Amino acid sequence: MRKILLRAVGVAAADTTVTLAHSDRQKSRGLLHLDDGTTAGMLLERGSGLRHGDRLLADDGAVVLVQAALEPLSVVTAEEPSDLARAAYHLGNRHIALQIDEQRLAYLHDHVLDDMLRELGFQVGFVDEAFEPESGAYGHGHAHMAPAPGHGHAHPHPKKDADHEHGPA
């Protein structure tokens, strides 16, 4: 079986492609079903997420182009940038992956979030598109920090646990 151990450096021409959903592009290890019908074992450095357009180098010299799969997305639009910032605040407070463009926000379709945003006065639409959310302040994926005792998740913030809320704002 073909093994993928490295990212291809430079603008190497692709020999084949692999189309992956966002959740699958966050994995660094696993079995890939390439678009040409073959399979490959992926063994990249842990924590190295993939983005649309990345190229991977297989042990047989083949270059595999990563393509983002179409996924059902909810899309929030607003006329004023401050309104988009407000929507981004409410979505970010729920720790969801968010794609931020100049005139819209997109997230993996979730009817609960859609309803929350509608209650706040936003218009929510739907599309099937590639999902490329922000990678966050610490690169691909989550921060590599230990959670505070009794906290359940790892990220820096100045508040004590008793002051920290994850519920509706």
N, C-alpha and C positions, 0 to 999 in steps of 0.2 A: 504494500500500500504506500502511496505517495505520502510524504511527511512535509509539513510546513513548519519550519523552525525560525524563520527570520522574515523581516520586512524587506522588500526589494528597495534598494537605494537608487535614486535617480528616476529617470522617466523611461523605465524599461517597458517595451511593448508587451502586452498581455497575451499569454497563450490560451487562457481560459478565464472564466469569470465565476464568481460565487455571489448569489443574491441572498442577502440576510436581513432579517428584521432588526430593529434597534436592539432588542434584548439579546439577540444572538451576536450582535457586533460588540457587545460588552464582555463577551467571554474570550479568554485567551487560550483555552484548551477545549478540545472536543473533536467530534467527527463532522467534517464538512461534506455536504452533498453538492458538488460543483455542478454548474449549469450544463456542462457537457455530458452529464450522466455518471461521471466517475466520483470516487470519494477520496478524501485525504484526511489524515490525522493532523490536527493543528496543535502545536506545542509551543506557543509564543511565551515570552516572559509574562509572568502573572501581573495582572493589573493593566495590561496594555490593550485598551479598547481599540476597535477598528472604526474607521470613518469611510463614508462613500468616497471612492477614488483611491483608497490605499491599495498598494500592490504588495503581494506576499511572494516570497521565494521558496519554492519547494526543493527538496533534496535532490530531485532529478533535473534541476535547472529551470523548470517551468515557472512562469510568472502568472500569478492568479490575481485578477483585478476584483476588488470588493465593490459590490453594488448594493445600494440601499433598496430594500424591498418597499413596495407600496404598502401603506398601512392606513387604517381608518384614523383620521385625526379630527379633533375639534379645533376650530379656528375662531379666535376672537379678534375683531377689528374695531377700531375707534377712529374718530376724526381728529381727536386731540392726543398728542403724545402723552400728556399727563394722565389721560384715561387708560391708555395702554400700561403705563407705569403702575397705576392703581390695580389693574387686573393682574399684572405680573406679581405685585406684592401679595395679593390674596392667594394666587396659585403657588408662589414660592413658599408661603407660610405653611403649605401642605407638603413641602418637600417632593414635588413632582418634577420630572424631567420636562423642560420647557424650551421650545424653539422660539427664539426672539428675532423677528425681522423688523424692518423699518415701520411697517404699517399693520403688523399683525403678530399675534402670539399663537402658537400651536402646541398641542399636547396630545398624547395618545387618548383616543376617545374615551370619555368617562361621563356617563349621564349625571352622576352626582355632582361633579364639578361643573358640568354644563348648567344644571339647575341653579347652583350657587351663583354663578356668574349672571345668569338671567335675572335672579332676584336682586342682584346689585345693579341692574340696568344695562348690562352688556348684551350685544347681539352675538350669538354663537352659531357658526355654520359648520359644515362637515365637508371633508375632502378625503380622497385616497391619494396620498403622496408619500415620498420618502421622508423619514423623520430624522432630523439631525439636531438634537437639542444642544444647549450649551453644555460644555464639559465640566463646568464648575471651577472654582478657584484653585482646586488642587489637582488639575489635570483631568485625565479620564477617570470616571467613576467617583467613588467616595474618598474622603480623606483617609489617610493611613494613620489614624490616631486611635488610641484606646478610649473606649467610652468611660465617662465619669462613673464612679460607683453608683449603682441604682438608676442609671440614666437610660440605658438601653440602646443608645446610638452614639456615634462619635462625630462631633464637629465643634469647632471653637465658638464660644459665645460668652459674654461677660456675666450673664445672669446665673443665679443659683437655680437648682432644680425646681424648687418650690415656686419660683417666679417664671419658669419657662412653660409656655403653653403651645400645644400643637392643634388645638381646636379652632373653631371659627373665630375670626377677629372681630 
